């Protein structure tokens, strides 16, 4: 069963107002709106990233160390 999230875009180029994150063990790429940065539940994911990786992300992208299912669940509830 696929979950369709209209605010999460899969694209090579990042549109204005969005940014890319890499999630999970396979580092699946998601392009999400910058408005998520203001959401407390997304800030919790960013805190996990800081604890795990600090501010060094050698791949050039922001990595979030959680399962894709958790990431999709959190982001599906954001405005």
Protein Blocks (a to p, Z undefined) as FASTA:
>chain_A
ZZddfkbccdfbdcehiacddedjkopacdddfklmmpmklmmmmmmmmmmnomadfkop
acddddfklmmmmmmmpZZ
